[in-house]
């Protein structure tokens, strides 16, 4: 993942994905925003996965079938009848980082809030004065 090439650094407040890429640093939610933006632009159905009790965020992506290059058993979340494979965006560099379907055991089998991106691509209406 491209986000595995960005250095991890706690960031407050949030940034736009382009700012994270330009700065070259970010944390889990910023990495997720970058990855989700790129995948959605490429036509991949993507959701955000928020683990409130852990203050952590991952992405979920639809693939059509289970990942074949995962190094461990894969994890997914089902939302509205669709299976989303988990993408951990932190940790490691691009060759050694997490692959789609792989997630740390810390985030397996715990409650997650699924956040859809359906309204993010809709243009905002300007108010007339």
N, C-alpha and C positions, 0 to 999 in steps of 0.2 A: 504494500500500500504506500502511496505517496506520503501519507501522514507519518509513516515510520522514519521518514527522512527529516522531520522537523523535531528540534530539541524540545524535551519536556520541561516546562516551567509553569508553576502555578500562575494563573492570570485572572485578575479581576480589574476592571469589568470585562464583559464579553467583547468580542471583536467580530467584524465581518470576515468571511473566509479569505478574501483577498488580503486583508490585513495580517492574518495569521501566516499566510504564505510569504508575504513581504518581510515580516518581522523574523520569520524562521524559528519562532518559539510559540508554545501554547500548552494547554492542558487537555484533559480528556474531552470536555465539551467542545472546545475549539477544534480539536482534531476531527471529532464527529461531524461538525458543521462543514469542514473542508471536504471530507470523504463523501458525505451525503450530497453535497452540492455537485460534486464531480459525477457521482454515480447517477443521480437524478437527471443531470444534463445529458448523460449517455443513454437514458431510457431505462435504467434499472430501478424497479420499484424498491424504495428505501423508506425505513422508518427510524426514528430515534428511540433508543431504549434507555430510560432513566431509572437508576437504582437509588431511590430516595434515602434508604437507610445507610447506604454506602457513599452517598454523594458522588456517584460515578455515572458516566454515560457511555454507551456503545451504539453501534448502528445495527440494523437488521436489514438484510437484503433477500429478495426472492431470486432463486436460481433455476427453478424448474426441476432440479434433482439435487441430491446431497453433494457437497463438495468432494472431489476425488483426490485432492492434493493435501488434505488435512493430515497432520502428523499425530493427532489424537482423536478420540471420539468427538464428533461434532455436536454442537448445541444449537437449538433453534427455539423461537417463540412463535406461537400461532396466534394471529390476530385477525378477527373477522373471517375465519376459514382459510387464511393464507399463511403459509409457513415462511418465516423470515429467519435466515441463518445469521447468527451473531457475528459481528465483526468488531474485535477489540482493537481500538485505534492507538492505544498507548503501548509503550514497551518495545525495546529492541530496535534494531535498524531494519531496513527493508528486506534483507536476506534472512534475518533471524527472528523477526517480529511475528506476531500472531497472524494466522491465515484465516480466511473466512470460514466460519464454523467453529473455530477454536476460541475458547475463552478461559480465563483463569478460574480455578475452582471456587474462588471467593464469590463469583457472580453466577454460579450455576445453581439452579433450583431455588432462587430467591425471587421475591416479588419485584416486578418491573412495570413501570408505566410506559405504555407505547404511545409515542407522539408521531402523528402522521404529518406529512409534508404537503398535503393536498392544497392548502391555501397559500403556500409560500410563493407559488408561481403565478398567481392571479394578479393582474395589474391593479394598482390602487386607483380609485376614482378621485379626481381632483374636485374639490368643492368650488363652485362658482361664487364669486363675491357679489 
